[in-house]
Amino acid sequence: MDHIFNFGHFIPISTVDWYGRSTSVVFFRGCQFNCPYCQNHAYLEGRDDRTLEDMRTSIAKALPFISALVFSGGEPTIQSSALMELARYAKSRSLDVGLETNGFAFDVIREMVGEGLLDKVFLDIKAPLDDPVLYAKVTGTDAKTGTQATMCAARTLELCQDNDIDIEVRTTVFKGLVGAEQVLPIISYLDANTSNDLTYAIQQGIPENTRDLKDTESFCRDELLEMARAVVPKHSIHIRIRTKDTGDELIQ
């Protein structure tokens, strides 16, 4: 019997999940966190059981139009067996593999890197890594989990750097939760702890897409620009902003 996994959603062709690439995207259900601003909260709970063969068939139909497969969620590493099987399938069809992750399941990511199953990691760093209390608040968890989350995110970043895995770090900003005071130390941390090229994306939180912050005011594009231009990194960090109205922009 083929392996069953808890399916979230499938996008056959996307040009926005991996900058410059045409990809398919597989969404997994479930997450270790409960972020109040989660844009994909529909995939945090519930069940929609599918077989891996169903998923392989869907990916195969998109093969003429894509060069990569991205795993998202929820948090894909929660279902590590299904994740790795689909990554192996993607590699067997000459697709690059990207993983959108919070980094919490570091051991799973390390296993994927060790098996050569990852080409790019999109890592959510949700708050400064030296502030586990805020990290717990932003992720909707407790202090112990917040501390572990910061450590795992840092280890994931280091792992990708050491193994030449392309990496994009992302921070979603919301007024009253994460803003310039948090973005600047994140950029400084990346500058001090990375040597290879890295992309850092500041993402505009969209209140109407959240579960718990629908009445929060969004940062405007100019405010994101100010955050992006406030620090000039010494190393090769490419800073981008993403907003609802103007999409993806390279700032420096």
C-alpha positions as a Markdown table, in Angstrom:
| # | Residue | x | y | z |
|---|---|---|---|---|
| 1 | Met | 0.0 | 0.0 | 0.0 |
| 2 | Asp | 1.3 | 3.4 | -0.9 |
| 3 | His | 2.2 | 5.8 | 1.8 |
| 4 | Ile | -0.6 | 8.1 | 3.0 |
| 5 | Phe | 0.1 | 11.7 | 3.9 |
| 6 | Asn | -2.0 | 14.7 | 5.1 |
| 7 | Phe | -2.3 | 16.8 | 1.9 |
| 8 | Gly | -2.9 | 20.6 | 2.0 |
| 9 | His | -2.9 | 21.9 | -1.6 |
| 10 | Phe | -1.1 | 21.7 | -4.9 |
| 11 | Ile | -0.1 | 24.4 | -7.3 |
| 12 | Pro | 0.9 | 22.9 | -10.7 |
| 13 | Ile | 2.7 | 25.9 | -12.0 |
| 14 | Ser | 4.0 | 28.9 | -9.9 |
| 15 | Thr | 6.3 | 31.7 | -10.8 |
| 16 | Val | 6.3 | 33.4 | -7.4 |
| 17 | Asp | 7.5 | 30.7 | -4.9 |
| 18 | Trp | 11.1 | 30.5 | -6.2 |
| 19 | Tyr | 12.3 | 33.8 | -7.8 |
| 20 | Gly | 13.2 | 33.3 | -11.4 |
| 21 | Arg | 11.9 | 29.7 | -11.6 |
| 22 | Ser | 8.8 | 27.9 | -12.7 |
| 23 | Thr | 7.8 | 25.4 | -10.0 |
| 24 | Ser | 5.1 | 23.2 | -8.7 |
| 25 | Val | 4.3 | 23.6 | -5.0 |
| 26 | Val | 3.1 | 20.9 | -2.6 |
| 27 | Phe | 1.5 | 22.1 | 0.6 |
| 28 | Phe | 1.5 | 19.8 | 3.7 |
| 29 | Arg | -0.9 | 20.2 | 6.6 |
| 30 | Gly | 0.2 | 20.7 | 10.2 |
| 31 | Cys | 2.8 | 22.9 | 11.9 |
| 32 | Gln | 4.6 | 23.1 | 15.2 |
| 33 | Phe | 3.7 | 26.7 | 15.6 |
| 34 | Asn | 0.6 | 28.8 | 15.8 |
| 35 | Cys | 1.7 | 32.1 | 14.4 |
| 36 | Pro | -1.1 | 34.7 | 14.7 |
| 37 | Tyr | -0.3 | 36.2 | 11.3 |
| 38 | Cys | -0.1 | 32.8 | 9.4 |
| 39 | Gln | -1.2 | 33.3 | 5.8 |
| 40 | Asn | -1.7 | 29.6 | 5.3 |
| 41 | His | -3.7 | 28.9 | 8.4 |
| 42 | Ala | -6.2 | 26.8 | 6.4 |
| 43 | Tyr | -3.5 | 24.1 | 6.3 |
| 44 | Leu | -2.7 | 24.0 | 10.0 |
| 45 | Glu | -5.5 | 21.6 | 10.9 |
| 46 | Gly | -7.8 | 19.1 | 9.4 |
| 47 | Arg | -7.1 | 16.0 | 7.2 |
| 48 | Asp | -7.1 | 15.3 | 3.5 |
| 49 | Asp | -5.4 | 12.0 | 3.1 |
| 50 | Arg | -3.8 | 11.4 | -0.2 |
| 51 | Thr | -1.3 | 8.7 | -1.5 |
| 52 | Leu | 2.2 | 9.6 | -2.6 |
| 53 | Glu | 1.3 | 8.0 | -6.0 |
| 54 | Asp | -1.5 | 10.6 | -6.4 |
| 55 | Met | 1.0 | 13.3 | -5.7 |
| 56 | Arg | 3.6 | 11.9 | -8.1 |
| 57 | Thr | 1.0 | 11.7 | -10.8 |
| 58 | Ser | 0.1 | 15.4 | -10.3 |
| 59 | Ile | 3.8 | 16.4 | -10.4 |
| 60 | Ala | 4.4 | 14.3 | -13.5 |
| 61 | Lys | 1.7 | 16.2 | -15.4 |
| 62 | Ala | 3.4 | 19.5 | -14.7 |
| 63 | Leu | 6.9 | 18.3 | -15.7 |
| 64 | Pro | 7.0 | 19.9 | -19.1 |
| 65 | Phe | 6.4 | 23.3 | -17.6 |
| 66 | Ile | 8.6 | 23.3 | -14.4 |
| 67 | Ser | 12.2 | 23.0 | -13.4 |
| 68 | Ala | 11.7 | 22.7 | -9.6 |
| 69 | Leu | 9.4 | 21.4 | -6.9 |
| 70 | Val | 8.8 | 23.5 | -3.7 |
| 71 | Phe | 7.4 | 22.0 | -0.5 |
| 72 | Ser | 5.4 | 24.3 | 1.7 |
| 73 | Gly | 2.7 | 24.2 | 4.4 |
| 74 | Gly | 1.9 | 24.3 | 7.2 |
| 75 | Glu | 5.3 | 22.9 | 7.9 |
| 76 | Pro | 6.4 | 20.1 | 5.5 |
| 77 | Thr | 9.0 | 18.6 | 7.8 |
| 78 | Ile | 6.3 | 17.4 | 10.2 |
| 79 | Gln | 5.5 | 14.7 | 7.7 |
| 80 | Ser | 9.2 | 13.8 | 7.1 |
| 81 | Ser | 8.7 | 10.4 | 5.5 |
| 82 | Ala | 6.3 | 11.7 | 2.8 |
| 83 | Leu | 8.5 | 14.8 | 2.3 |
| 84 | Met | 11.6 | 12.8 | 1.7 |
| 85 | Glu | 9.9 | 10.3 | -0.6 |
| 86 | Leu | 8.5 | 13.1 | -2.8 |
| 87 | Ala | 11.9 | 14.9 | -2.8 |
| 88 | Arg | 13.5 | 11.7 | -4.0 |
| 89 | Tyr | 10.9 | 11.5 | -6.7 |
| 90 | Ala | 11.6 | 15.1 | -7.8 |
| 91 | Lys | 15.3 | 14.4 | -8.0 |
| 92 | Ser | 14.6 | 11.3 | -10.1 |
| 93 | Arg | 12.8 | 13.5 | -12.6 |
| 94 | Ser | 15.7 | 16.0 | -12.7 |
| 95 | Leu | 13.8 | 18.7 | -10.7 |
| 96 | Asp | 15.5 | 21.0 | -8.2 |
| 97 | Val | 14.0 | 20.9 | -4.7 |
| 98 | Gly | 13.1 | 23.8 | -2.5 |
| 99 | Leu | 11.8 | 23.7 | 1.1 |
| 100 | Glu | 9.8 | 26.5 | 2.8 |
| 101 | Thr | 10.4 | 25.9 | 6.5 |
| 102 | Asn | 10.5 | 27.3 | 10.0 |
| 103 | Gly | 13.7 | 25.3 | 10.6 |
| 104 | Phe | 12.3 | 23.7 | 13.8 |
| 105 | Ala | 12.7 | 20.1 | 12.6 |
| 106 | Phe | 16.5 | 20.6 | 12.1 |
| 107 | Asp | 17.2 | 16.9 | 12.1 |
| 108 | Val | 14.9 | 16.3 | 9.1 |
| 109 | Ile | 16.5 | 19.2 | 7.2 |
| 110 | Arg | 20.0 | 17.8 | 8.0 |
| 111 | Glu | 18.9 | 14.4 | 6.7 |
| 112 | Met | 17.7 | 15.9 | 3.5 |
| 113 | Val | 20.9 | 17.8 | 3.0 |
| 114 | Gly | 22.9 | 14.7 | 3.7 |
| 115 | Glu | 21.0 | 12.8 | 1.1 |
| 116 | Gly | 21.4 | 15.5 | -1.5 |
| 117 | Leu | 17.7 | 16.3 | -1.6 |
| 118 | Leu | 17.8 | 20.0 | -1.2 |
| 119 | Asp | 18.8 | 22.8 | -3.6 |
| 120 | Lys | 17.2 | 25.8 | -1.9 |
| 121 | Val | 15.8 | 26.5 | 1.6 |
| 122 | Phe | 13.4 | 29.3 | 2.3 |
| 123 | Leu | 13.8 | 29.9 | 6.0 |
| 124 | Asp | 11.4 | 31.9 | 8.1 |
| 125 | Ile | 13.2 | 33.8 | 10.8 |
| 126 | Lys | 10.3 | 35.3 | 12.6 |
| 127 | Ala | 12.0 | 37.6 | 15.1 |
| 128 | Pro | 15.6 | 38.2 | 16.3 |
| 129 | Leu | 17.3 | 34.9 | 17.3 |
| 130 | Asp | 18.5 | 36.4 | 20.6 |
| 131 | Asp | 15.0 | 37.1 | 21.7 |
| 132 | Pro | 13.3 | 33.7 | 22.5 |
| 133 | Val | 10.5 | 35.5 | 24.5 |
| 134 | Leu | 9.4 | 37.4 | 21.4 |
| 135 | Tyr | 9.9 | 34.4 | 19.2 |
| 136 | Ala | 7.5 | 32.5 | 21.5 |
| 137 | Lys | 5.0 | 35.3 | 21.2 |
| 138 | Val | 5.3 | 35.5 | 17.4 |
| 139 | Thr | 5.0 | 31.7 | 17.0 |
| 140 | Gly | 2.1 | 31.3 | 19.4 |
| 141 | Thr | 4.1 | 28.9 | 21.6 |
| 142 | Asp | 5.6 | 28.8 | 25.1 |
| 143 | Ala | 9.0 | 30.0 | 26.3 |
| 144 | Lys | 10.7 | 26.6 | 26.0 |
| 145 | Thr | 9.5 | 26.2 | 22.4 |
| 146 | Gly | 10.6 | 29.8 | 21.6 |
| 147 | Thr | 14.1 | 29.1 | 22.8 |
| 148 | Gln | 14.3 | 25.8 | 20.8 |
| 149 | Ala | 12.9 | 27.5 | 17.7 |
| 150 | Thr | 15.7 | 30.2 | 17.8 |
| 151 | Met | 18.4 | 27.5 | 18.2 |
| 152 | Cys | 17.0 | 25.4 | 15.4 |
| 153 | Ala | 16.7 | 28.3 | 13.0 |
| 154 | Ala | 20.3 | 29.3 | 13.7 |
| 155 | Arg | 21.4 | 25.7 | 13.1 |
| 156 | Thr | 19.5 | 25.5 | 9.9 |
| 157 | Leu | 21.1 | 28.6 | 8.6 |
| 158 | Glu | 24.5 | 27.3 | 9.5 |
| 159 | Leu | 23.8 | 24.0 | 7.9 |
| 160 | Cys | 22.8 | 25.5 | 4.6 |
| 161 | Gln | 25.9 | 27.8 | 4.6 |
| 162 | Asp | 28.3 | 24.9 | 5.3 |
| 163 | Asn | 26.8 | 22.8 | 2.6 |
| 164 | Asp | 26.4 | 25.5 | -0.1 |
| 165 | Ile | 22.6 | 25.2 | -0.1 |
| 166 | Asp | 21.0 | 28.3 | -1.6 |
| 167 | Ile | 19.1 | 30.1 | 1.1 |
| 168 | Glu | 16.5 | 32.8 | 1.4 |
| 169 | Val | 15.6 | 34.1 | 4.8 |
| 170 | Arg | 12.2 | 35.6 | 5.2 |
| 171 | Thr | 10.6 | 37.8 | 7.9 |
| 172 | Thr | 7.0 | 38.8 | 7.8 |
| 173 | Val | 6.3 | 42.2 | 9.5 |
| 174 | Phe | 3.2 | 43.3 | 11.3 |
| 175 | Lys | 2.7 | 46.5 | 13.3 |
| 176 | Gly | 2.8 | 45.9 | 17.0 |
| 177 | Leu | 4.5 | 42.5 | 16.6 |
| 178 | Val | 7.5 | 42.6 | 14.2 |
| 179 | Gly | 8.8 | 45.8 | 12.7 |
| 180 | Ala | 12.0 | 47.8 | 12.1 |
| 181 | Glu | 13.2 | 47.2 | 15.7 |
| 182 | Gln | 13.2 | 43.5 | 14.9 |
| 183 | Val | 14.3 | 43.5 | 11.3 |
| 184 | Leu | 17.5 | 45.4 | 11.9 |
| 185 | Pro | 19.0 | 43.0 | 14.4 |
| 186 | Ile | 18.0 | 40.1 | 12.1 |
| 187 | Ile | 19.9 | 41.6 | 9.2 |
| 188 | Ser | 22.9 | 42.3 | 11.5 |
| 189 | Tyr | 22.8 | 38.7 | 12.7 |
| 190 | Leu | 22.8 | 37.4 | 9.1 |
| 191 | Asp | 25.7 | 39.8 | 8.2 |
| 192 | Ala | 27.8 | 38.5 | 11.1 |
| 193 | Asn | 27.0 | 34.8 | 10.6 |
| 194 | Thr | 27.0 | 34.2 | 6.9 |
| 195 | Ser | 29.7 | 34.2 | 4.3 |
| 196 | Asn | 28.0 | 32.9 | 1.2 |
| 197 | Asp | 25.5 | 34.8 | -0.9 |
| 198 | Leu | 22.1 | 35.0 | 0.8 |
| 199 | Thr | 18.8 | 36.6 | 0.2 |
| 200 | Tyr | 16.8 | 38.3 | 2.9 |
| 201 | Ala | 13.2 | 39.1 | 2.2 |
| 202 | Ile | 11.0 | 41.5 | 4.3 |
| 203 | Gln | 7.4 | 40.5 | 3.6 |
| 204 | Gln | 4.4 | 42.7 | 4.2 |
| 205 | Gly | 1.9 | 41.0 | 6.4 |
| 206 | Ile | -1.6 | 41.0 | 4.9 |
| 207 | Pro | -4.1 | 41.3 | 7.8 |
| 208 | Glu | -7.1 | 40.1 | 5.9 |
| 209 | Asn | -5.3 | 36.8 | 5.1 |
| 210 | Thr | -4.6 | 36.0 | 8.8 |
| 211 | Arg | -6.6 | 34.1 | 11.3 |
| 212 | Asp | -6.0 | 36.4 | 14.3 |
| 213 | Leu | -4.7 | 39.8 | 13.1 |
| 214 | Lys | -7.4 | 40.9 | 10.7 |
| 215 | Asp | -7.8 | 44.3 | 12.4 |
| 216 | Thr | -4.1 | 45.1 | 12.4 |
| 217 | Glu | -2.8 | 47.9 | 10.2 |
| 218 | Ser | -0.3 | 46.9 | 7.5 |
| 219 | Phe | 3.1 | 48.4 | 7.0 |
| 220 | Cys | 3.1 | 50.3 | 3.7 |
| 221 | Arg | 5.7 | 49.8 | 1.0 |
| 222 | Asp | 7.6 | 53.0 | 2.0 |
| 223 | Glu | 8.0 | 51.6 | 5.5 |
| 224 | Leu | 9.4 | 48.3 | 4.2 |
| 225 | Leu | 11.8 | 50.3 | 2.0 |
| 226 | Glu | 13.0 | 52.2 | 5.0 |
| 227 | Met | 13.6 | 48.9 | 6.9 |
| 228 | Ala | 15.5 | 47.4 | 3.9 |
| 229 | Arg | 17.7 | 50.5 | 3.5 |
| 230 | Ala | 18.5 | 51.1 | 7.1 |
| 231 | Val | 21.5 | 48.7 | 7.1 |
| 232 | Val | 24.1 | 48.2 | 4.5 |
| 233 | Pro | 25.4 | 44.6 | 5.0 |
| 234 | Lys | 29.2 | 44.0 | 4.7 |
| 235 | His | 28.7 | 40.6 | 3.2 |
| 236 | Ser | 26.7 | 39.3 | 0.2 |
| 237 | Ile | 23.2 | 39.8 | 1.4 |
| 238 | His | 20.6 | 40.7 | -1.2 |
| 239 | Ile | 17.7 | 42.4 | 0.5 |
| 240 | Arg | 14.2 | 42.3 | -1.1 |
| 241 | Ile | 10.8 | 43.5 | -0.1 |
| 242 | Arg | 7.5 | 41.9 | -0.9 |
| 243 | Thr | 4.2 | 43.8 | -0.8 |
| 244 | Lys | 0.7 | 43.2 | -2.0 |
| 245 | Asp | 0.7 | 46.1 | -4.5 |
| 246 | Thr | 4.1 | 45.9 | -6.0 |
| 247 | Gly | 5.2 | 42.3 | -5.5 |
| 248 | Asp | 8.9 | 41.3 | -5.2 |
| 249 | Glu | 11.5 | 44.1 | -5.4 |
| 250 | Leu | 15.3 | 43.9 | -5.1 |
| 251 | Ile | 16.4 | 46.8 | -2.9 |
| 252 | Gln | 20.1 | 46.2 | -2.4 |
